[in-house]
Amino acid sequence: MLKIADLNFGYGSGDELILRRVNAAFKPGELALLIGPTGSGKSTFLKIINRLVPEFSSGTATGLISFDGIDLSKMKAHDVAPLIGYVNQQPDSFFVSESVIEELAFGLEQLGVAPPEMKKRIHEICKTLGIEDLLDRDLETLSAGQAQKVAIGAALAAGQKILLLDEPSSALDDASCSALLNWLRDLTKHHGITVIICEHRFERVLPFTDNLMIFKGDGSVIKAQPTLASIVEVLPFWRDTQVLDKKMAQGPIALRASGISVRYENEAAVLNQISIEIFSGEVISIQGANGSGKSTLLMALSANLGLAQGTLEQTGTVAVVPQNASDLLFLGSVSAELFESDLFANAKANSTSKIFESLVGRVDPSIHPRDLSTGQQLALVLALQLTRGAKILMLDEPTRGLDRSAKAGLARQIISLSNQGTAVLLATHDNEFATQVSTRRFRLEQGALIAESGEMP
């Protein structure tokens, strides 16, 4: 059994603790769900369990963490790795190999697993996750969803007893998410693995949940029954958000693309002769299965992909927020990023910070951007880009890592931008969010862009 006793964690003084006197127990064969507002400490909690925090982060942690009588709180991250598998919100940042099969085999090789057994385990995991066709692929060519599947497979291949997953469904389509959850349920019930999941899109996980922990955002954590009613009682703002009023675009063409095609070496076309006109004030969502080419299409339409063929006309500046938002954060503190953004955009003082706070509330400005949660990093990059006043805004999985309150704030920002004439193009697996903000919706299938809803302005 995994036990946590009197856990405290903070970056500064005791009054600024992110986690305060947290006590928890996780049984073998149990699937536990952790939910709470963006920045409430869920991801930090997982990293403390596997000792990545505070070993590779600033801050101080106190308290006891034990597994089957072994005191983990005094151990290094590499010492607990054989016991605990971990997949973060940006799994590609943890890859150590070049190809999928090498990544899946890496942990098994370190543990000295015999080649026949290694081959068997890899085959079983690939079949379950539906990634048999990815084995020979280079990791850098995978979509975010595909990378997440590979990372989960690699974390489990070595036979760890505990699996920690941070937002595992955030980059998965509905079919892949359903398959993953059924597999995790089988893993707990038939193999005795303890699975602990942080998840904002919790509705899909609740039916599989044995143990629910709610992070309230004030440092405290409570245990509750795994029901929607229990969640809403503690976090009332997590009720379903309303569909916002949005108008159909009436502005001029902001972007026109004709015959956009992308083909990687020795592979079928990812995008095949795609043509689209995007009007000022539109909010267009693009959905599709993992690996269908959504991120590739955004990069091609933003003129940031050298492999793309076709013609592209733009009438305004383009801002892109990638899935790994932290790639656009370079300075040593949140306050430095906010100040630099106002200066670069020639905006009024605190313009960027007001947008940032509207998305995720107040955040200590002295914190290093790398110590923010993934949702907070995304919100910060969104604020930086929105302050610059781009006429075409492209967002790749913009709700990844955001709680319902933050998503509602983002929806309001997008609708406001649309009403001011900004064209917004987003790639997302979040169907609820797409329905809420989009004036037109498309689906990518086999390299083709198919209109699903909305009318041409």
N, C-alpha and C positions, 0 to 999 in steps of 0.2 A: 504493500500500500504506500502511496505517496502522501506525505503529510507536510503541511505548512503551518508553522506556529509563530504568532506574534511578528509577522513580517512587516517591516517598515522600509520605505524607500523614498529618497528625495534627492534633489540636486543642490538644495541650499539648507536653510534652517529648518527646525522641526515644524514651524508653522507652514512650510511649503511642501509638506510631504505629499507625494503622488499616491502612495499606498500607505495606509495607516492601520496597524494592528490587524492584519489580515490573517485569518485562520481558515484552513480548508483541508479536506481529506478526499482523495480520489482512489476508489477501489479498483482492483484488477477487473478487466472486462467491462469497464464503465465508460460511457461516452458523456463527457462533460462539456457544457456550452457556457462560454463567457460572453456577456453582452454589456453594453454601457456606452455612454457618450464618447465621441472622438476625443482622445487625449486623456481618458480616465484611468489609464494605466494597464489596460488589458495586455497589450503587446509587451510592455515592460515586465509584467507578471510572468509571461511565458519565458522571457529571456533570463529572468532571475532563476527560474527553475532549472534551466540548462546551463546556467552560470555565464552566459554571454554578457549579462549585466550583473555586477558592475565591472567584470574583468576587462571588457572591451568598450566601456562607456564611462562617462563621468557619473558622479552620484555615489551615494552610500546606501547599502542595504544591510539591515540587521534582522535577526530572527533565525528560526531553525527550519531547514528543509531536509527531509529524510525520505529514503525509499527502502522499504523492507529492512529497516533498522540501520541503514547506511546513512551517515551524515553527509549530505551533499553540499551543505552550505560552506564547507571548508575546502571543497574540491575545485579544481580547475575545469574549464569547459571541455578540454580534450579528455579528461578523466571520466566525465559523465556521458560522453558521446556514445559509447557502446550500449548504454542503458536507455538513452533518450534520443529519439529522432525529432528533428525540428525543420519546419518549412515556413519561411517568413513570407511577408506580403510581396516581396520582390525576389522570387527564388533564383532568378538568373544571376543575382549578385553573389550567390553561394556556390555556383558551379566551379568545379576544379578541373574538368576535362574538356575535350574538344567535341566529342561525339556523344550521342545519347547512350549507346551501349557501354562506352567507357565510363560515363557518369554513373550508370546503374551498377556497374561492376566495382567501382572504386572502393566503396565501403566493405564489400565482401572480400576484396583482395587484402585490405588492411587487417581483416579478422582471420585471414588464412583459410577461407572456405574453399573446399575442393572444387575444381573446375566443373565436374558433373553436377554437383549440388548448386553451384553458382548459376549454371546455365538453366537449371530447372526453376530456380527462384525468379530469375529475370523473365523467363517465359511466362510464368504464372502472373507476375505483376503486370507485364505488358498486356496480356490478354484481358485482365480485369480492368485496366485503365484505358484499354482501346488504343494503345500506342505502338502496336507491333510494327506498323509501317514507318515509325519514326526512328527505329534502331540505328540506321546507318546515317541519319541526318546530323549535320553539324549543329551544335547547340545554339549558335548565334543566328541560325535561320529559323528558329522556332517562334511561333506567336507566344504571347504572354500566357494564354491558356494551356498551350502545349508544354511550355516550360514548367508551368505549375504541376502538371501531371507527372512530368519526368522527375521533378524535385520530390514529390510525394513518394514516387516509386523508389527513388534512391534512399530516401529516409527510412523506408520500411524494409528494403532488401536485406539489410544486415541483421534483421531480427530483433530490433530494439523492443523493450517492454512498454515504453511510453512514447506516444506520438503527439507532438505539439504542432498545431496547424493555425497559422495566423491568416484569417480571411481566405480560406481555401476555395470558396466559391466565387470570389470577386472577379476572376477572369475566366470563369467557366460558363458555357451555355447551359441551358436547362437540362438537356439530355445528359451531358457530361456530369453535371452536379448531381443529378439523381443517381447515376451509376456510382459516383464516388461515395455518396452517403450510404447506399446499400452495401458497398464494399467495406466501408468503415464499420457499419453495424455488424457485418459478418466477422470482421477482424476482432471486434470486442467480444462477441458472443461465443465464437468458436476457437479463438486463439488467446483469449485472456489479455489482449492488449488494452491498455488504458489510453483513450484518445481524448485530448483536451483541445477544444476549438474556440477561437475568437471569431465572431461573425456578426456583422451588422445586418445582413439579410437573413435574419434568424428564423423566419417563418418556415423555411425549408428544412431547417435542422431540428426544430422543436419536436417533431414526431419521433425522432431517433434519440432524444436526450434523456439521460438518467439523472443528471446532476446539473442544475442551473445556478450560476453565480452572476449576480448583477453588480457591476461596478458603477457606483452612483455619481462619480465625478468629484466628490469631496474627499477622496482618499479611502472611504469606507467601502466594504464589499459585503453583500448579504447573500444568503442562500435562499432560493425560492422554488416553488413548484414550477416545473417546466410547462407553463401555460401562458397564453397571450394575456389573459386576465391578470395574472401575477405580475407580468412585466409592466403592463399599463398602470397598475396600482403603484408601482415604485417609480416608473418613468412615464408619467402621463403624456409627455410631449411625443411619445413614440406611437401615438395613434396614427392611423393612416392619414397621410397628408392629402389636402384637397387638390383637385385639378385646378390649376390657375387659369385665369382668363388670358387668352392669347389671341392675337389677331393674325389673319393671313397676310403675308408680305405683299406690299404694293410697290416696293422700290425698284430701282433699275437693277440690271444684272451686275452682281459683284464678282462672279467667277463663272467662266465657261470652259468646260473641258470636252475634248473630242478625241475619240479613239485611244483612250489611255489603256496601255497594255504593259504588264510587267511579267517577266519570265526569268526565274532563276536558272542557273546552269543545270542542264540535264533533268529539268523538271517541267511539268505541265504549267501552263500559264496561270499565274495567281490572279491577274486581272486581264480580262480579254475584251478589248475594244469598248471600254466604258465611256459613255458620253453623258454629261449632265450640265444643266444650267442652274446656278444658285443665285437667288435674288437677295438684295439688301433687305434685312429684317426677317429673313426666314430662319427657322430652327429646324435643321434636317438631322434626323438620327439614322445611323446605319447599323444594322444588326446582322447576325449571322453566326454560324457555328465557329468553334475554335479553329484557327488556321484558315478561315475563309478569305482573309485578305483585308480585313477592316483597317488595321493599322497601316498596312501597305498603301491602301487607297488614300488615307489621310496624308501620308508622306508624299505620295505622288501629286496630290492636288495642291499641296503647299510648296511644290517645286523643290523638295528636299530629298528626292530620290533619283539618283543618276541613272538607274536602270529603266526608268519609266519612258515609254514611247508614246507619242501622241502630241496634241497641241493644247496649250493652256493659256488662258487670258484672265488676268486679274485686274480689277479696277481700284484696289485698295491694299493697304498693308495687311499681312497675314501673321497671326500669332498662333503658335502651336503649344499645347500642353501635353507632353507625352505621358505614357503610363507610369514611367519611372520619373516622377516629378522632381525628385531630388537631384537629377542630372543638371537641373537649371539653377541649383543653389550653390553658391561659391564662397560666400562671406562667412565670418566667424560668429555671427549672432543674428537673431531674428531682427533686432533693431537696425543692424547694419544693412540687411537686405531691404527693409522697409524704407530707410532713409535713401539708399542708393536708387531705389525704384522711383521715388518722388523726384529726385534730382534728374534722373535719366529721362523721365517723362515730362519734365518741366511742369510738374503738377504742384498744387498747394501742399504745404506740409501736412503730414498725417493722412493724405488721400489713400495711400495703399493700406495703412494700418486700419482705417475705417472699413474698407472692404474685407480685409482679413478677419477682423473682429466680427463682422456681420455673418461670416461663414462658420466660425468655430468658437466664438467668444474670446475672452481675454486670455492671452498666453504671455508668460513671462518673457519679455523682449530680450533678456540677457542670455537665454538658452541658445545653444548652437543648433542650427537648422537640422543637423543630422540626429539630434536627440529628440526631435519632434516625432510624433506618431506619423505613420504614412498618410493618414487623412489630413493631419495638420500640415504636412509638407505639401500635399496637393493643394490645400486651401491657400497656402502662402504663394505658391507659384501662380495659381489662378489670380490672386490679388495683384501680383506683379504684372501679369499680362493684361489684365483688365485696366489697370492704371494707364497703360501705354496707348489705349484708345484705338486698337486695331479694328479695321472695318470688317475683317474676316477672322473669326475665332474658331480654331479646330481643337477639339477636346477628345482625348483617347481614354476611355473608361473613366469619366470624370467623377463618378460616385464611388470609386474604389476607396475603401477605408473611411467613408463618411457615414455618420449616423443619420437618423431620420431628420433631426433638427438641422444638421449641416446641409443635408440634401435639399431641404425646403429652402434654406437660404440661398443655395446655389441655383435652384429653380427660379427664385425671384430675381436673382442677378441676370440669368439668361433671358427671362422674359423682358426685363427692363432694357437689356441691350438690344433685343429684337425690336422693341418698340422705338428705340432710338436709331434704328437703321442698320445695326450690326448683323451680319450674316453669321450664323453659328452652325457648325457642323460637328456632330459628335458620334463617336463609335462607342457602342455600349452593349453589355449583356443585360442591363437593368431595364427590363421591359416596363416596369411601373414608372420609372423616371422618364423613359422615352415617350410614353403615353402622356405624361404630365406636361412636357415642355414642347413637343415637336409640332410643327405645322405640316411637315411631310416626313414619311418614314419609308426607308428602303431596306431591303435584305440582300446580302451578298451570297450568291450560290454559284459554285463552279465557275468563278471568274466573272459572272454577270451581275449587274445591279438591277434589282427587280423592285418596282414601286409597290408599296404595301398599303399606304393610306395617304390622305391629303390630296389637294388639288394644285395644279399649277396656278400661280398668281396671274 
